[in-house]
Amino acid sequence: MTDHDRVRHIVERDIYRRMNQIGGTLHLAEMTGGALSDLVLAVHNELSEEQTDGGVDICQYWLVSDHLGERMARAGFCLVETEDGWFYARTTAGTGLEDDITSLLKREESNDKG
C-alpha cells in the first residue's frame, strides 16, 4: 500500500463527518447570547487557548473515530473527547483532510525516531 493509499484509507475509515452545526451553533450563541446544547458546550469548554495555539480560530469540526482521535491528540492536534465521541477542531480550511493525516503520520514518524 502506498503512502497516498494509506492516507486515503484513514480518511475514509476514521473521519466520519463534518459537524457544521457545532461551529454554527457556537457562532450564533456568541452573537445572540443564546443557550448552547450540552454537546456544543462540551466541545466549546474543552477548547483552551493552549490547544488552539493562543486563540486561533477553529474553521471546521469533524467527528472522528476513537482511534484516530487518540492518535491526533497525542500528536498535538486540537481535539476534544466527549461522551459523544472525538471532535477534531480543524484550524485550517482550503486544504484536504489528507494533508492533515499526512502531517499526523509525519509527526508520529518523527516521534518514533526521536
C-alpha positions in Angstrom: 0.0 0.0 0.0 1.4 3.4 -1.0 1.6 6.3 1.4 -1.2 8.0 -0.5 -3.4 4.9 -0.3 -2.7 4.6 3.4 -3.7 8.3 4.0 -6.9 7.9 1.9 -7.8 4.7 3.8 -7.5 6.5 7.1 -9.6 9.5 5.9 -12.3 7.1 4.5 -12.4 4.8 7.6 -11.8 7.2 10.5 -13.2 10.6 9.6 -17.0 10.2 9.9 -18.4 13.6 9.1 -18.1 17.3 9.2 -20.0 18.8 12.2 -21.1 22.1 10.8 -23.7 22.6 13.4 -21.1 22.9 16.2 -19.4 25.8 14.6 -22.7 27.4 13.5 -24.2 27.0 17.0 -21.2 28.5 18.7 -21.2 31.5 16.3 -24.9 32.0 16.7 -24.8 31.7 20.5 -21.9 34.2 20.7 -23.8 36.7 18.6 -27.2 36.3 20.3 -26.2 35.3 23.8 -28.3 32.2 23.4 -28.0 28.8 25.1 -25.8 26.0 23.8 -26.6 22.3 23.6 -24.7 20.0 26.0 -22.6 18.6 23.2 -21.6 22.1 21.9 -20.9 23.3 25.4 -18.7 20.2 26.0 -16.7 20.9 22.8 -16.5 24.6 23.4 -15.4 24.3 27.1 -12.7 21.8 26.2 -11.0 24.0 23.7 -8.5 26.1 25.5 -6.2 28.8 24.1 -3.3 26.4 24.6 -5.0 23.8 22.3 -5.7 26.3 19.6 -2.3 27.9 19.6 -3.2 31.0 21.6 -6.7 31.5 20.3 -6.5 30.6 16.6 -10.0 30.4 15.1 -11.5 27.0 14.6 -12.5 26.7 10.9 -14.2 23.2 11.0 -15.3 20.5 13.3 -15.0 16.8 12.3 -16.3 13.7 14.1 -13.5 11.1 14.0 -13.1 7.6 15.3 -11.8 7.0 18.8 -8.6 5.5 17.4 -7.8 8.5 15.2 -8.9 11.0 17.9 -6.4 9.5 20.3 -3.6 9.4 17.8 -4.2 13.0 16.7 -4.4 14.3 20.3 -1.1 12.6 21.1 0.4 14.2 18.1 -0.7 17.7 19.2 -3.7 18.3 17.0 -6.7 20.2 18.6 -9.2 17.5 19.6 -11.9 17.2 22.2 -13.2 13.9 23.6 -16.8 14.0 24.7 -19.3 11.3 25.6 -20.5 11.5 22.0 -17.0 10.9 20.6 -13.9 12.7 19.4 -14.1 16.0 17.7 -11.2 17.3 15.6 -11.2 21.1 15.7 -9.5 22.0 12.5 -7.8 25.3 12.4 -7.3 25.4 8.7 -9.6 25.3 5.6 -8.9 25.1 1.9 -6.7 22.1 2.2 -7.8 18.4 2.1 -8.1 16.3 5.2 -5.5 14.1 3.5 -3.0 16.9 4.3 -3.8 16.7 8.0 -3.4 12.9 8.0 -0.1 13.2 6.1 1.0 15.6 8.8 -0.1 13.2 11.5 1.9 10.4 10.0 5.0 12.6 9.8 4.6 13.7 13.4 4.2 10.1 14.5 7.3 9.0 12.5 9.3 11.9 13.9 8.3 10.9 17.5 9.2 7.3 16.8 12.7 8.3 15.7 13.2 10.9 18.5 
